[in-house]
Amino acid sequence: MSWNGNDKKDPWGRNDAPPEIDEVINKAKERINSIFGGGSSNGSSRSGFSKKNFSYFFVILFLFWVGIGVYQVEQAERSVVLRLGSFQEIKGPGLRWNPPIIDKWEIVDVVRVRPHRHDALMLTKDENIVDVTVSVQYQIADPKKYVLDIRDADASLAQATESALRHVVGSSIMDDALTTGRELIAQEVRTRLQRYLDKYSTGLEVLIVNIEDSSPPNQVQEAFDDVIKAREDEVRARNEAETYANGLVPEARGEAQRMLQDAEAYREQVISEAQGDAARFNLLLTEYQKAPEVTRNRLYLDSIQGVMSNSTKVMIDVEGGNNILYLPLDKIAQSARNLEDLDIPSSETSSTTSIRELTNQVIEEIRRRNRQEERR
């Protein structure tokens, strides 16, 4: 096949040259006319079809405009509607429609709880540094304020959280921030943070503020652990002392009560004995007034009997002599008991014999001493 005279075609007869611009425009017009009912060479027919096609185009455009204004608001959402840039209304859940271009709306979730976590080093009131981690849970309470009154409510909450936390921790001592005062600090932070958010008109409501962690810096962690251990030892020693006191004090109170009761009993006993002695004395006085001599002798004998019955030694004045006879009855009785232990008596007869022997020994001792006195 010859290639001469065929510069615009390939060997197979195809024309690879690009189409002309006018040809492309004409084809596009023909396609548009075919879509809207055009394509006739008659001028009057082309004008009639153009008006009809414009009506169809307007209807389609209107339906499209209506369609893009339909939207769905979920149960947990609210729609903030602006008309020509001004606040119009807040719409609740359901299928909603607003005219596009004229109205603008923003859907806000008012039920979802949003978390925020902040971690920073804080300076306490007693000039110590603590590392505090706080978590905040909040939700949108006022959609209008959240959308219109502030540019970025979430960023404002983060900054307000740090400000409130630094203010509260800066007013507390280190021990409260690390141990027992964490719950109180969290409550104060929540109150102050909500006050800041209301002042900024963020439309946010703080639900929960938790101090997740509070610890000293790593550089002083070992020293702080020693302090905690010493504090625990102090608490343990205090508990042991309180336990000892709780056991000792009731015992002492019981002992004191017993002593009081003994004293009361002794007082009653003394009073009763004194009253009995006074009554007996009155009876003796009556008897003495009746027979003084007899009563005096009886009282003397009773006294001597009482004294001698409690004595283990007997002093006997020998008639006609100058010496006094001394009888150690306790020694004699002890000797008799030793003899009884050696003999091991087993009947009343042996006991009677021992008493008789003891009596005989006493009598024999008295006789022996009397003979000695007579010789002298």
Secondary structure by P-SEA (a helix, b strand, c coil): ccccccccccccccccccccaaaaaaaaaaaaaaaaccccccaaaaaaaaaaaaaaaaaaaaaaaaaaabbbbcccbbbbbbccccccccccccccccccccbbbbbbbccbbbbbbbbbbbbcccbbbbbbbbbbbbbbccccccccccccaaaaaaaaaaaaaaaaaaacccccccccaaaaaaaaaaaaaaaaaaaacccccccccccccccccccaaaaaaaaaaaaaaaaaaaaaaaaaaaacaaaaaaaaaaaaaaaaaaaaaaaaaaaaaaaaaaaaaaaaaacaaaaaaaaaaaaaaaaaaaccbbbbbcccccbbbbbaaaaaaaaaaaaaaaaccccaaaaaaaaaaaaaaaaaaaaaaaaaaaac
